[in-house]
Amino acid sequence: MMAIITATTMPRVSAMFDDFFLRAILAGVGLALTTGPLGCFIIWRRMAYFGDTISHSALLGVALSLLFQLNLTLSVFAVAALVSILLLFLQRRQALSADALLGILSHATLAIGLVIVAFMSWVRIDLIAFLFGDILAVSPSDIAVIWGGGIFVLAGIAWLWRPLLASTVNPELAEAEGLRPERARLLFMLLMAVVIAIAMKIVGILLITALLIIPAATARRFAATPETMAIFASLLGAIAVVGGLFGSLRYDTPSGPSIVVAALVLFIISLLPLVRRSGTPAAQQRGQSS
């Protein structure tokens, strides 16, 4: 019996320490540390649908990069940034409500991307990989992009922290104090575009919003201050990445969805009555009361 157990478990244990698995953990943890603070502001400012819109526009960036032979990451970032700027422009004109504009841009960019891909019959495209990601296929250069982009995004969030937080609590007061909340919002959207561009290969277009929202929503149960919530969201995201990857290896399930399921399990655990909620920061109180 011992010989059978050893023979069946040793390949699995050795696979856990293969280069591809370690690269996947490094890439996923780097992304989770980045999405944590961003996800907190998405929760506080009720921008979940905006995250969906930007992630859906990534497929249009993929299609254009293949059509014109451009760098994939830069192309996705450019399209996501243009969609963000277009959204701000349309909101200022007040032609439609924000949710209607988001719905139009989200589905339009996704549909246009799919149509362009359908016309490129000379190119073989694995849409499943783009939609759901393939973290096990990341390369050392991908890890460098993820960590480099993540450091850039976190530095940007640290620089924008005060105006973003102030405008979340009270936009009029932030404007009166000269914090320029509109500029902070635009820069925040551009940072979101950076994260979408570097995250697409890991968890895919359809799952990135879940990785942004679920760890932040879980951290909200435990954090007493906005800063603590941002740190907890990053840590919970990293735990979800590691747990999802080991679960994917153990049960032979898709890695990207497995990470999201692991994040969901942590969220469900946080809802249990035995889990103590330590406090609610001001920004969260505003989101709950509005």
C-alpha positions as CSV (number, residue, x, y, z in Angstrom):
1,M,0.0,0.0,0.0
2,M,2.8,2.4,0.9
3,A,4.5,1.7,-2.4
4,I,1.3,2.5,-4.3
5,I,0.8,5.8,-2.4
6,T,4.4,6.8,-3.0
7,A,4.3,5.9,-6.7
8,T,1.1,7.9,-7.3
9,T,2.0,11.0,-5.2
10,M,5.6,11.5,-6.1
11,P,5.0,12.7,-9.7
12,R,2.4,15.2,-8.4
13,V,4.8,16.5,-5.7
14,S,7.6,16.9,-8.1
15,A,5.3,18.7,-10.6
16,M,4.5,21.3,-8.0
17,F,8.1,22.4,-8.1
18,D,8.5,22.4,-11.8
19,D,9.6,25.7,-13.3
20,F,6.3,26.4,-15.0
21,F,4.5,26.0,-11.7
22,L,6.9,28.3,-9.8
23,R,6.6,30.9,-12.6
24,A,2.8,30.7,-12.4
25,I,2.9,31.4,-8.6
26,L,5.3,34.3,-9.1
27,A,3.1,35.8,-11.8
28,G,-0.1,35.3,-10.0
29,V,1.1,36.7,-6.7
30,G,2.6,39.7,-8.4
31,L,-0.8,40.4,-10.1
32,A,-2.7,39.9,-6.8
33,L,-0.5,42.4,-4.9
34,T,-1.3,44.9,-7.7
35,T,-5.1,44.3,-8.0
36,G,-5.7,44.5,-4.2
37,P,-5.6,48.3,-3.8
38,L,-7.2,48.9,-7.2
39,G,-10.0,46.6,-6.2
40,C,-10.6,48.5,-3.0
41,F,-11.3,51.7,-4.9
42,I,-13.5,49.8,-7.4
43,I,-15.6,48.6,-4.4
44,W,-15.7,52.0,-2.7
45,R,-16.6,53.9,-5.9
46,R,-19.0,51.3,-7.2
47,M,-17.0,50.8,-10.4
48,A,-17.4,47.1,-10.9
49,Y,-19.1,47.5,-14.2
50,F,-16.4,49.8,-15.4
51,G,-13.8,47.1,-14.7
52,D,-15.9,44.7,-16.8
53,T,-16.0,47.2,-19.6
54,I,-12.3,47.8,-19.7
55,S,-11.6,44.0,-19.5
56,H,-14.0,43.3,-22.4
57,S,-12.2,46.0,-24.5
58,A,-9.0,44.0,-24.2
59,L,-10.3,41.6,-26.9
60,L,-10.4,44.5,-29.3
61,G,-6.8,45.2,-28.4
62,V,-5.9,41.6,-29.0
63,A,-7.6,41.7,-32.5
64,L,-5.8,44.9,-33.5
65,S,-2.4,43.7,-32.3
66,L,-2.8,40.6,-34.5
67,L,-4.2,42.6,-37.4
68,F,-1.4,45.2,-37.4
69,Q,1.3,43.0,-35.9
70,L,1.7,45.2,-32.8
71,N,2.9,44.3,-29.3
72,L,0.0,42.5,-27.5
73,T,0.4,44.2,-24.1
74,L,0.8,47.7,-25.5
75,S,-2.1,47.2,-27.9
76,V,-4.5,46.1,-25.1
77,F,-3.4,49.0,-22.9
78,A,-3.9,51.5,-25.7
79,V,-7.5,50.3,-26.4
80,A,-8.3,50.1,-22.7
81,A,-7.0,53.6,-22.2
82,L,-8.9,55.0,-25.2
83,V,-12.1,53.4,-23.9
84,S,-11.5,55.0,-20.5
85,I,-11.0,58.5,-22.0
86,L,-14.0,58.0,-24.3
87,L,-16.2,57.1,-21.3
88,L,-15.2,60.2,-19.4
89,F,-15.9,62.3,-22.5
90,L,-19.4,60.8,-23.0
91,Q,-20.2,61.1,-19.3
92,R,-19.4,64.8,-19.3
93,R,-21.8,65.3,-22.2
94,Q,-24.5,63.6,-20.2
95,A,-26.2,62.1,-23.2
96,L,-26.8,58.8,-21.4
97,S,-26.5,57.4,-17.8
98,A,-23.2,56.0,-16.8
99,D,-24.4,52.4,-16.7
100,A,-25.9,52.7,-20.2
101,L,-22.6,54.0,-21.5
102,L,-20.7,51.2,-19.8
103,G,-23.0,48.6,-21.3
104,I,-22.7,50.1,-24.8
105,L,-18.9,50.3,-24.7
106,S,-18.5,46.9,-23.0
107,H,-20.5,44.9,-25.5
108,A,-19.5,47.0,-28.5
109,T,-15.7,46.6,-28.0
110,L,-16.1,42.9,-27.3
111,A,-18.2,42.3,-30.4
112,I,-16.0,44.4,-32.7
113,G,-13.0,42.4,-31.4
114,L,-14.7,39.1,-32.2
115,V,-15.7,40.3,-35.6
116,I,-12.2,41.4,-36.5
117,V,-10.9,38.0,-35.3
118,A,-13.4,36.2,-37.4
119,F,-12.2,38.1,-40.5
120,M,-8.6,37.1,-39.9
121,S,-8.9,33.5,-41.3
122,W,-5.2,33.3,-41.9
123,V,-4.5,33.6,-38.2
124,R,-5.2,30.8,-35.7
125,I,-6.3,32.2,-32.4
126,D,-7.0,30.4,-29.1
127,L,-9.8,32.5,-27.9
128,I,-10.2,30.4,-24.8
129,A,-6.7,31.3,-23.7
130,F,-7.5,35.0,-24.1
131,L,-10.9,34.8,-22.4
132,F,-9.9,32.6,-19.4
133,G,-6.1,33.0,-19.3
134,D,-3.3,30.5,-19.2
135,I,-1.1,31.3,-16.1
136,L,0.8,28.1,-16.5
137,A,2.2,29.3,-19.8
138,V,3.8,32.5,-18.5
139,S,7.5,33.1,-19.4
140,P,10.2,34.8,-17.4
141,S,9.7,37.9,-19.6
142,D,6.0,37.8,-18.7
143,I,6.9,37.8,-15.0
144,A,9.2,40.8,-15.5
145,V,6.3,42.7,-17.2
146,I,3.9,41.7,-14.4
147,W,6.1,42.8,-11.6
148,G,7.5,45.8,-13.4
149,G,4.0,47.0,-14.3
150,G,2.7,46.1,-10.8
151,I,5.4,48.3,-9.1
152,F,4.4,51.1,-11.5
153,V,0.7,50.8,-10.7
154,L,1.3,50.6,-6.9
155,A,3.5,53.6,-7.1
156,G,0.8,55.4,-9.0
157,I,-1.9,54.4,-6.4
158,A,0.3,55.6,-3.6
159,W,0.7,58.9,-5.3
160,L,-3.0,59.2,-6.0
161,W,-4.1,57.7,-2.6
162,R,-5.1,61.0,-0.9
163,P,-7.1,62.6,-3.8
164,L,-8.8,59.3,-4.7
165,L,-9.8,58.6,-1.1
166,A,-10.9,62.2,-0.5
167,S,-13.0,62.2,-3.7
168,T,-14.5,58.9,-2.8
169,V,-15.7,60.2,0.6
170,N,-16.7,63.7,-0.6
171,P,-16.0,64.9,-4.2
172,E,-17.0,68.5,-3.5
173,L,-14.7,68.8,-0.5
174,A,-11.8,67.2,-2.5
175,E,-12.4,69.8,-5.2
176,A,-12.4,72.6,-2.7
177,E,-9.2,71.4,-1.2
178,G,-7.5,71.5,-4.6
179,L,-7.0,67.8,-4.9
180,R,-8.3,67.7,-8.5
181,P,-10.5,64.6,-8.2
182,E,-11.3,64.5,-12.0
183,R,-7.6,64.2,-12.8
184,A,-7.2,61.5,-10.1
185,R,-10.1,59.6,-11.6
186,L,-8.6,59.7,-15.1
187,L,-5.2,58.5,-13.9
188,F,-6.9,55.8,-11.9
189,M,-8.7,54.6,-15.0
190,L,-5.3,54.5,-16.9
191,L,-3.8,52.5,-14.1
192,M,-6.7,50.1,-14.5
193,A,-5.9,49.8,-18.2
194,V,-2.3,48.9,-17.3
195,V,-3.5,46.1,-15.0
196,I,-5.9,44.7,-17.6
197,A,-3.1,44.6,-20.1
198,I,-0.7,42.7,-17.9
199,A,-3.4,40.5,-16.3
200,M,-5.0,39.2,-19.5
201,K,-2.6,36.4,-20.0
202,I,-2.9,35.2,-16.5
203,V,-6.6,35.1,-15.7
204,G,-8.1,36.2,-19.0
205,I,-10.5,38.9,-20.1
206,L,-13.6,37.5,-18.5
207,L,-12.1,36.8,-15.1
208,I,-9.9,39.8,-14.3
209,T,-12.8,41.8,-12.9
210,A,-13.5,38.9,-10.4
211,L,-9.9,39.0,-9.2
212,L,-10.2,42.8,-8.7
213,I,-13.4,42.7,-6.8
214,I,-13.6,39.5,-4.8
215,P,-10.4,39.8,-2.6
216,A,-11.3,43.5,-2.0
217,A,-14.8,42.6,-1.0
218,T,-13.4,39.9,1.4
219,A,-10.9,42.3,2.9
220,R,-13.8,44.7,3.6
221,R,-15.0,42.3,6.3
222,F,-11.8,42.6,8.3
223,A,-10.3,46.0,7.7
224,A,-10.9,49.0,10.0
225,T,-9.1,51.5,7.8
226,P,-8.7,52.0,4.0
227,E,-5.0,51.3,4.2
228,T,-5.6,48.0,6.0
229,M,-8.2,47.0,3.6
230,A,-5.8,47.5,0.6
231,I,-3.1,45.4,2.3
232,F,-5.6,42.7,3.2
233,A,-7.0,42.6,-0.3
234,S,-3.5,42.1,-1.7
235,L,-2.7,39.3,0.7
236,L,-6.1,37.6,0.2
237,G,-5.6,37.8,-3.6
238,A,-2.2,36.2,-3.2
239,I,-3.7,33.4,-1.0
240,A,-6.4,32.8,-3.7
241,V,-3.7,32.6,-6.4
242,V,-1.7,30.0,-4.5
243,G,-4.7,28.0,-3.4
244,G,-6.3,28.1,-6.9
245,L,-3.1,26.9,-8.5
246,F,-2.6,24.0,-6.1
247,G,-6.3,23.1,-6.5
248,S,-5.9,23.3,-10.3
249,L,-3.0,20.9,-10.1
250,R,-4.7,18.6,-7.7
251,Y,-8.1,18.3,-9.5
252,D,-6.9,19.0,-13.1
253,T,-9.1,22.1,-13.5
254,P,-8.5,25.3,-15.5
255,S,-6.0,27.5,-13.6
256,G,-7.6,30.9,-14.1
257,P,-11.2,29.9,-13.1
258,S,-9.7,27.9,-10.2
259,I,-8.0,31.1,-8.8
260,V,-11.3,32.9,-9.0
261,V,-13.1,30.0,-7.2
262,A,-10.5,30.0,-4.5
263,A,-11.1,33.8,-4.0
264,L,-14.8,33.1,-3.8
265,V,-14.3,30.4,-1.2
266,L,-12.4,33.0,0.9
267,F,-15.2,35.4,0.5
268,I,-17.8,32.9,1.6
269,I,-15.7,32.0,4.6
270,S,-15.6,35.7,5.5
271,L,-19.4,35.8,5.6
272,L,-19.7,33.1,8.2
273,P,-21.1,34.3,11.6
274,L,-18.0,33.1,13.5
275,V,-15.8,35.5,11.4
276,R,-15.4,38.7,13.3
277,R,-15.7,42.0,11.4
278,S,-13.2,44.5,12.9
279,G,-14.5,47.8,11.5
280,T,-15.6,49.9,8.5
281,P,-13.6,52.8,7.1
282,A,-15.3,56.0,6.1
283,A,-15.1,55.3,2.4
284,Q,-16.8,52.0,2.9
285,Q,-19.5,53.6,5.1
286,R,-20.3,56.0,2.2
287,G,-20.6,53.1,-0.2
288,Q,-23.0,51.3,2.1
289,S,-25.2,54.2,2.8
290,S,-25.4,55.6,-0.8
